[in-house]
């Protein structure tokens, strides 16, 4: 089960049975709009706060995933989810609506793969038949907490990234035909001393490199084993830094197979600065676009490395540096 120091290898074929992917109006104009199941045409979703709208993203994504699989929520053993808002309240309040046993996670923008790794571990060991897992973010709710309310009109530097309004949820079972989770590498916290909250990609890049190298080392494979290695939300700067480091270390030579979810979701002409971010970034791109490519046969072996900056408004005010983490999950078509 444990291979090397940080990697679980799953023998009982945990499988992604179905997914639900929901986005906001900006995502509806993006590069992978056809890979979403549902869009809202404003950021309120019929609610009176952005945080409540954030909860609705989750509720819709879970409902879509269950309906696709023909599974009732009382058949689901656990709901494993998290987000960026204080005390992960959107996730917890969606769990109140679902009324399914709930495990709340906080891994910042790495939460999607953290949840998928833990869900696969539980399923692989017979701890559940069905698990719902995912991650979500809401641009206006996250901006209000970590930076300035959107209405304030604060200026941002080119290194900043655009928080995705979206939720991606997967229903995990076992021994089914489809995308199977074959292994997961749990990352270590890496802090290289960066403290600029407007350069998350640069801060998270070393964590992505550390986890990718650990995954390949633990499994005894090379990067060429995968058709695509996709990081979570490093953006232009973090993606370039991490690729250069991997190339320097002799790990990765093929620039074309090294993708970043933060550079996939939006079009080139959308004003997203260095790219996309948010807990919903890797969740929507993985459970929508990348899995659709797997089903179409374009990708057969995929490694998703979701990255997270583990800071808070309080730690920033106390002039702390930014500790970062990355979790990697390998998905292969059966």
Order of alpha helices (4+ residues) and beta strands (2+ residues): beta-beta-beta-alpha-beta-alpha-beta-alpha-beta-alpha-beta-beta-beta-alpha-beta-alpha-beta-alpha-beta-alpha-alpha-beta-alpha-beta
